[in-house]
Each structure stands twice: as structure tokens, then as C-alpha cells.
């Protein structure tokens, strides 16, 4: 027989031995779990496929988001290079007595010493190279065929197209999602 003291301080004797210890609630929980030993396994078998599918959908969403942001950056970098905002700056020496002294330094300063360019600067090719460099993290990698550059009278339009293979058919039944980003920038005078 064990004595039990309630809140009011009155001792009562119980007729059965106390099963409570410092982990009394744990013993009660363990007794309840042992009543139906296969319940947890059956619930897991029902819920686990849904959880795996939900995880794959979240992974697909993250991959599409990453690829979309990368394509946006590719289009922006290509538009900057095509518009003339980025690119090689030609060095033109001044037309005075110092020009003869500065011509040997022209290659170091980024120019060609006042000589006409050999081959020239192609803004379309530079834009495509900038887009490819920005999209280096894409798998499969971006190709030049997926980048198009068009010139208007006063602006440049760059379009980047890419296809992402999905893990689940939730967004598209073919499991291939087509992404496209377009940027328009004014030409630099």
C-alpha cells in the first residue's frame, strides 16, 4: 500500500501499488502504444507516399524557380552587352604631340593605338557569350541557339529560351517545362 497526498494535504491510501514514477506520463503513453502494435506501421504506409510526392513537388518548384532566375540574369547580361552598356572600350589617343608617346601604351589601356579594329566588336556575339557565361549553372547548359538578339531603331531585345525536365508531372504532363525570358534595353549612344 502506498500513501498518496492530494492538494489539500490529506493522505489517502490506495489499494493498489503506484505505477507512477518520475516518468508517469511516459508509462501511460507506452501502455497505450502497446495496445495496437501495428497502427504506426499502417499509418506510415498510408502517409509516406504522399509525403514523398509532396517533397518531389517542392524540389521541382525550387528547380524551376532557380532556372527562371538564372534565365532572367542571362537575358539581362546579354542585353547589357548588346546595347553597348558593357563591352570593350576603345582607346583613341589624342591628336597632338603626345600621341606618338601613347601609342605603345594603347594595348595596355584597352585600345589598338588608333588603328582600325581587326574584325571589330560584334555586339550579338558578345551578348550570346555573356548569356552563356551567366547561365553556367544550368544543367543541361545553355546554348547559343537558345539566345536570340534583335535590334530595333533605338533598343535591343534579348530572348532566352530553355527547357527544364521535371521530376513530377504536376506542372506539365510531358514533364518538360518551357521557360522564356525577354529583356528590352535602349541602345547606348
N, C-alpha and C positions, 0 to 999 in steps of 0.2 A: 504494500500500500504506500502510496505517495501522497504527500500533503501538497495541496495547491492553494495559493493565496490569491484571492481576487482583488479588485481595485479598492474595495472598502477595507481591506486588511483582514478579512475573515478567512480562517483556514478551513479548507474542506478536504476531506479525504475521499479520493476516488477509489472505486472498486477495482480498477484495472491499472496495471503498471503504465507509467507515462512513456509514450513513444517520442516525445519531443526532446530535442536536444538543441544545440546552438543552430542547427540547420533544420529546424522543424518543418518549414515550408518545403525544403528540398525533399524530405522524406515523403511528404504528401504528394508532391509532384511526381516523384519516382514511382510511387504506388499507382498513380493514375495512368502513367505512361505504360506500365507493365500490364495494365488491364487488356490493352489491344495492341499486341506487339507488331502487327503488320500494317498498322494505319499509316505510319510515317512513310513507309516504302511505297504504299499505294498512292499517297498524295504526291510524293515526289515524281512518280511515274506519270502522273497526270499533268503536273505543272512544269516539269523540266523541258519538254519540247516547246512550250510557249515561251519560256524564258530564253532558250537558245535562239528561237526565231526573233524575239524582241532584241536580243543582243546583236544579231546579224543585221537587222534593220537599222539599228543605231550606228553600227560600223559603216554600212552603206551610206547613210546620211552624212557621216563625217568625211568619208572619202569624196563624195560629190561636192561637199562644201569646200574642202581643200582644193580640189581640182578647179572649181569655179573661181576661187580667189586667185589661184595661180594663173588661170587664163586671163583674168582681169589685169593682173600685173604684166603679163606678156603683151597684151594689147596696148597697154599704156606705155610700156617701154618702147615698143615698136613705133607707136605714134609719135613719141618724142623724137626718135631718131629720124623718122620720115619727114617730120615737119621742119627739121633743121634746128630744133632746140638743143639737141645733143649731137655730137659728132665732131670730127676733126676741124680744128680752126686753122685756117691757112695763115701763114706768116708772110706779110708783104713788107719788105724793107722800105724805108723812106727814100725818096728821090733826092738825095743830097750826097755830100762827100762821105758820110758815114756808111752809105750803102755798101761800098766795097769792103769795109771792115766787118759789117754784119752778115754778109753772105755766107761765110764759113760757119757762122753760128746758127743759121736758119734751120738746118736739120735738127739741132738740139732744141730749138724753140717750137718745133712742130710744123714748120713750113718747108718749102722746097727752094728757098733762096730766090724767089721771084720768077722761077722758071715755070713754064706751063706744066700742069699736072700730067703725070703719066697714067692714063687710064681713068682718072677722075674719081670723084666720090659718087657712088650710086646710092641714093637715099633708100630706094626699095630694098636693095641687098642689105644695107645696114640695118634697116627696120626688121627684116627677117632674121638676121643674125642676133639682134637684140632680143627678139621674141624667143628664139631658140635658147639663148643663154638664160633668160628669165625662167623658162619652163624646164629647166634641167631636172627638177624633182618629179616630173610627171612620169608615170610608168603605164604604158609604153611612152617613149619620149616623143615630144612634139617634132613634126617635120616641116620643111619649108612649104610643102603643098598645103598645109593646114593654115597658113598665114597669107592673107591677101591684103595688098596695099593699093589704094586708089587715090588719085589726086584730083581734086576739084580746082576751080579757079583760085580759091583762097583758103582751102582747107585740105586736110589729109584724113582719109578714113581707113582704119585698120580693122580687119575682122579676123578673129582667131576661132577656128572650129576644132572640136576634139570630141572623141567618144570615150565614155567610161564604161567598163564592164562591171555590172553589179553582181553582188553575191546572192541577192534575193530578187524575185520577180515582182516585188511590191510596187516599184515605181514604173516599170515597163515590162511587159510580158516577154520581150525579146532579150531582156537582161542587158541591153546596150542603151545607154542614155546619151543623147547628143547634146553637147554643150556648145554655145556660141556666144562670144563677147565682141562687141563693136565699140570702137573709140573714134571720135572725131575731134581733131585739134586744128586750130588755124596755123597756116604756114608762117614761119618766122621770116620777116623781110630780110 
